[in-house]
């Protein structure tokens, strides 16, 4: 049986251009989980569990609405709202798992496929450190060139040092042997920030999971600690905290632009 789910190991980088310059880069690993394979993965793997504690685990409530509804149903409902009729194609979620029961995903990405294997849509799910989440859904036109490029106005408060009046430009190479996601934030005067992540795929085995636990210990705790540490450094550089607006009325922004 062919398994689509994978482990990806790579790096994350951020570069703020103004009003102060600031860079960060650190090693990461992620899971690519085919939503139809989660149950089988949990039964096959000793160190991975679905909706219960393990060294590495995946909880449905960490994504989507946060409620106990199947993630496939949640994503397919969003696809229908975007005018895309689901045909039972694969839905694969690229995310950081929980490690020793703790997890935080600044960005998770649902790759939504048609039965013929073509990519139908990408759903970017953004989490902030205030317990909120918001998603951007981009339909993918047939014949789109790789890497995929699309853009959207910022709708969701993420960093307390970023204004809301921004536009995001996404550049994505969907998961295969490698994966790459780059996001640039700009305003009317030019680029403000650029973020990128990328990694190389590995088979999802117990041995591979133990190896990344040894090479990336307490990863999710490291992620949330790094976010607050770099926020403190930005504040010390003179950055002012922007007020947090109400979250968007809709949990998903559907964007038609795809270039």
C-alpha positions, -999 to +999 in steps of 0.1 A: +000+000+000+014+034-010+014+060+019+011+096+009+018+110+044+054+121+050+078+137+073+096+169+061+128+182+077+141+217+068+143+253+079+122+284+086+134+319+080+120+354+086+134+387+074+119+420+085+131+449+063+116+479+080+112+500+101+140+480+117+159+451+102+156+417+119+163+382+109+158+347+122+163+312+110+159+278+127+156+241+119+121+225+118+103+194+110+067+190+098+042+162+091+023+160+058-008+140+069-033+126+043-066+130+062-077+096+049-046+079+063-046+092+099-063+062+115-040+037+097-009+057+106-019+058+143-024+020+143+009+013+124+032+037+142+042+032+179+052+068+185+024+086+167-013+089+178-045+105+166-064+125+192-046+111+221-012+116+239+020+102+225+055+113+218+041+128+186+004+132+180-021+149+158-053+164+172-082+174+149-091+203+172-058+219+165-071+228+130-102+239+113-129+253+136-114+237+167-145+217+172-148+179+171-158+176+134-140+156+108-114+178+091-123+164+056-159+176+061-146+210+073-124+214+042-149+202+017-175+226+031-150+254+025-143+242-010-180+242-018-182+278-005-154+287-030-174+271-058-153+240-060-172+207-060-153+180-040-149+147-058-133+127-031-097+136-040-070+136-014-067+163+013-032+165+028-023+188+057+012+201+062+016+211+098+037+209+130+024+180+152+021+180+189+052+169+207+048+154+242+012+168+240+020+204+232+017+220+198+015+254+181+012+260+143+019+295+131+010+282+096-007+250+085-015+243+048-042+221+034-034+208-001-067+198-017-066+175-047-090+163-074-093+125-079-071+128-110-043+141-088-045+177-099-044+204-072-078+220-068-072+245-039-048+255-012-061+265+023-036+284+044-045+283+081-028+310+102-027+309+140-017+338+163-005+336+199-038+350+212-056+317+205-072+328+173-070+313+138-080+324+103-077+308+068-071+320+033-085+297+005-071+299-030-087+279-059-060+266-083-068+269-120-061+238-142-027+241-158-012+264-132+026+266-133+047+255-104+057+272-082+022+285-077+018+322-070-012+341-055-019+370-033-044+384-008-050+414+014-042+408+051-073+400+071-060+386+103-039+401+132-008+380+136+022+400+149+016+428+174+043+448+155+026+446+121+000+469+107-032+454+092-029+473+059-007+449+041-009+425+012+005+390+011+022+373-019+025+335-017+049+314-037+044+276-032+059+244-045+034+217-034+047+186-015+067+161-033+102+151-027+105+186-013+082+214-002+086+251-002+063+280+009+074+316+008+053+346+019+061+383+013+042+411+031+041+445+015+024+479+020+020+509-003+057+517+001+071+483-006+082+450+012+080+448+049+087+411+057+096+379+039+091+344+054+100+311+039+100+274+049+112+244+031+121+208+037+130+175+022+105+146+025+112+114+044+091+082+049+070+084+080+083+056+102+089+051+139+126+053+133+123+086+115+101+100+142+126+091+169+154+106+149+137+140+145+128+140+182+165+136+190+176+162+165+148+187+171+141+183+209+110+200+222+104+216+188+069+231+194+080+246+227+110+260+209+087+276+182+065+294+207+095+305+228+113+318+197+082+339+188+082+356+222+119+360+223+121+377+189+091+398+199+110+411+229+140+418+207+118+438+183+103+458+212+138+466+225+147+478+190+119+504+193+090+487+176+055+498+188+027+474+196-003+478+173-038+474+188-055+441+181-087+445+160-116+421+162-111+389+143-127+387+109-164+379+107-158+349+085-132+322+096-121+318+060-112+344+033-119+330-001-095+346-027-101+342-064-067+356-075-043+329-088-015+338-111 
